[in-house]
């Protein structure tokens, strides 16, 4: 139950999240399984300030196991925190840096975000692939020099979490959010999920339809393995 203290029960007040220079990440059954396998789960929960539960299935599982009431799905996408963060940045003149997805995709992502939020101060962006550790370190150092108020990292678990932790090690004082596949999805459309899909909590099914090659293993193999471990106390919060 120790790690439960870090879990966001609902979408936190964006003012306090950004003002206090927090690191915020989001977990679903897949990412928790990967973090557990790589023995990083406890570290991420220890070193991040807030953990959002991304996925209605995991929300229900936590409610059942830990008797938690009012727990909501929270993630960094246009159905949850992203619009709030962008509006906060505009209203408070905060700068944002985006990193993630593929080199040929990220420009379209930024174009779509700018079209919807023309006043957003995007001071930089980069794709999420690195030739080696040296390039990785150079990118982190370059972001530190730019000193954005907010960094949005969509590098996949666990790289996106480790990236923000490494950035903080350089004494960067901003707020960091992981965003998973948000940057790739936004390149297709600023509102990736149709409203009816979001309302019915069928985002996972919509993603399966959109990504039939990549996601079946995740949903039909890793998710069941995770929930077995979760309910048999081999993954504890």
C-alpha positions in Angstrom: 0.0 0.0 0.0 3.0 2.3 0.3 3.0 3.2 -3.4 -0.7 4.0 -3.4 0.2 7.3 -1.7 1.5 8.5 -5.1 -1.5 7.6 -7.1 -3.7 10.5 -8.4 -7.2 9.8 -7.3 -8.5 12.2 -10.0 -7.1 14.9 -12.3 -5.1 17.0 -9.9 -5.3 20.8 -9.9 -3.0 21.7 -12.8 -1.9 24.9 -11.1 -0.3 22.9 -8.2 1.1 20.2 -10.5 3.0 22.7 -12.6 3.8 25.3 -9.9 5.5 22.7 -7.7 7.8 21.4 -10.5 6.5 17.8 -10.3 7.3 14.7 -12.3 4.1 13.0 -13.4 3.7 9.6 -15.1 0.9 7.3 -15.9 0.6 3.6 -15.7 -1.5 0.9 -17.3 -1.3 -2.9 -17.0 1.3 -3.1 -19.8 3.6 -0.4 -18.4 3.3 -1.7 -14.9 4.2 -5.2 -16.1 7.2 -3.9 -18.0 8.4 -1.8 -15.0 8.0 -4.8 -12.7 9.9 -7.1 -15.1 12.8 -4.6 -15.3 12.7 -4.1 -11.5 11.9 -0.4 -12.0 8.4 -0.2 -10.6 9.3 0.8 -7.0 11.9 3.3 -8.2 9.4 5.0 -10.5 6.8 5.2 -7.8 9.5 6.5 -5.3 11.0 9.2 -7.6 7.9 10.5 -9.4 5.6 12.9 -7.5 2.3 11.7 -9.0 1.2 8.5 -10.8 -2.0 8.6 -12.9 -3.9 5.4 -13.6 -4.4 5.2 -17.4 -6.9 2.5 -18.2 -10.4 1.7 -16.9 -9.4 -1.9 -16.3 -6.6 -1.0 -13.9 -8.8 1.6 -12.2 -11.4 -1.1 -11.5 -8.8 -3.6 -10.3 -7.3 -1.1 -7.8 -10.8 -0.2 -6.6 -11.6 -3.9 -6.0 -8.2 -4.8 -4.4 -7.6 -1.8 -2.3 -11.2 -0.6 -1.7 -10.4 2.8 -3.2 -13.3 5.0 -3.9 -13.6 7.8 -6.5 -10.5 6.6 -8.4 -10.6 8.0 -11.9 -8.6 7.3 -15.1 -6.0 10.0 -15.6 -3.6 10.2 -18.6 -1.8 12.6 -20.8 -4.1 12.9 -23.8 -6.8 15.1 -25.2 -9.5 13.2 -23.2 -7.8 13.9 -19.9 -4.9 16.1 -18.8 -3.4 17.4 -22.0 -5.9 20.3 -22.7 -5.6 21.4 -19.1 -1.8 21.5 -19.3 -1.8 23.4 -22.6 -4.4 26.0 -21.4 -2.4 26.5 -18.2 0.8 27.0 -20.2 -0.9 29.6 -22.4 -2.5 31.5 -19.5 0.7 31.5 -17.5 3.2 32.0 -20.3 4.9 28.7 -19.7 7.2 27.2 -22.3 6.9 23.6 -23.5 9.3 21.1 -25.0 8.0 17.9 -26.7 10.1 14.7 -27.2 9.0 11.4 -28.6 7.7 9.3 -31.5 9.5 8.9 -34.8 11.5 11.6 -36.7 9.0 11.8 -39.6 6.0 11.9 -37.3 6.8 14.6 -34.7 6.6 17.6 -37.1 3.0 16.7 -37.9 2.3 16.3 -34.2 3.5 19.8 -33.5 1.7 21.2 -36.5 -1.6 19.8 -35.2 -1.0 21.0 -31.6 -0.1 24.5 -32.9 -3.2 24.6 -35.1 -5.4 24.0 -32.0 -3.3 26.0 -29.6 -1.6 28.8 -31.6 -0.7 30.7 -28.5 1.2 27.7 -27.0 4.9 28.6 -26.5 6.6 25.5 -27.9 10.3 26.2 -27.6 11.5 22.9 -29.1 10.7 19.4 -30.0 12.6 16.3 -31.1 11.9 12.7 -32.1 12.5 10.0 -29.5 15.2 7.9 -30.9 18.9 7.9 -30.0 21.9 6.4 -31.7 23.8 5.8 -28.5 24.1 6.9 -24.9 26.3 9.8 -26.0 23.5 11.3 -28.2 21.0 10.6 -25.4 23.1 12.7 -23.0 23.6 15.5 -25.5 19.8 15.7 -26.0 19.2 15.9 -22.3 21.9 18.6 -21.9 20.4 20.6 -24.8 16.9 20.6 -23.2 18.4 21.7 -19.9 20.0 24.7 -21.7 16.7 25.6 -23.2 15.2 25.3 -19.7 11.5 24.8 -20.7 8.9 25.1 -18.0 7.2 21.9 -19.1 8.6 18.8 -20.8 6.2 16.2 -22.4 8.0 12.9 -23.0 6.5 10.2 -25.2 9.3 7.7 -25.4 7.6 4.5 -24.2 8.0 2.8 -20.8 10.5 2.8 -19.1 12.6 5.2 -21.3 10.2 8.1 -20.9 10.3 7.9 -17.1 14.1 7.4 -17.0 14.6 10.3 -19.4 12.7 12.8 -17.1 14.6 11.5 -14.0 17.9 12.1 -15.9 16.8 15.6 -16.8 16.0 16.3 -13.2 19.5 15.1 -12.2 20.9 18.1 -14.2 19.0 20.4 -11.8 16.3 21.2 -14.3 13.5 22.8 -12.3 10.5 22.3 -14.6 7.5 20.0 -14.6 7.7 16.7 -16.6 4.8 14.6 -17.9 5.1 11.3 -19.7 2.6 10.8 -22.5 3.1 7.3 -24.0 1.6 7.2 -27.5 0.0 10.7 -27.3 2.5 12.3 -29.7 2.1 9.6 -32.4 -1.7 9.6 -32.0 -1.9 13.4 -32.2 0.0 13.3 -35.6 -3.1 11.6 -36.9 -5.6 13.9 -35.2 -5.7 16.3 -32.3 -8.7 14.4 -31.1 -7.6 10.8 -31.6 -10.5 9.2 -29.8 -14.0 9.7 -31.0 -16.2 11.1 -28.2 -18.5 8.1 -28.1 -15.4 5.8 -27.7 -14.1 7.9 -24.8 -17.5 8.1 -23.1 -18.0 4.3 -23.2 -14.4 3.7 -22.0 -13.6 1.8 -25.2 -10.2 3.5 -25.9 -8.4 0.2 -25.7 -10.7 -1.4 -28.4 -10.3 1.7 -30.6 -6.5 1.4 -30.3 -6.7 -2.3 -31.2 -8.6 -1.4 -34.3 -6.1 1.3 -35.2 -3.0 -0.8 -34.4 -3.9 -4.4 -35.2 -0.3 -5.6 -35.6 1.2 -4.2 -32.4 -1.4 -4.4 -29.7 -3.0 -7.9 -29.7 0.0 -9.4 -27.8 -0.3 -6.6 -25.2 -4.0 -6.9 -24.6 -4.4 -10.7 -24.9 -1.1 -11.9 -23.4 0.5 -9.3 -21.2 -2.7 -7.9 -19.7 -3.9 -11.2 -18.4 -0.5 -12.0 -17.0 -0.4 -8.7 -15.2 -3.8 -9.1 -13.6 -3.0 -12.6 -12.4 0.2 -11.2 -10.7 -1.8 -8.2 -9.4 -4.5 -10.2 -7.7 -2.1 -12.8 -6.4 0.0 -10.1 -4.7 3.0 -10.5 -6.9 2.6 -6.9 -7.9 1.9 -4.7 -4.9 1.1 -1.0 -4.7 
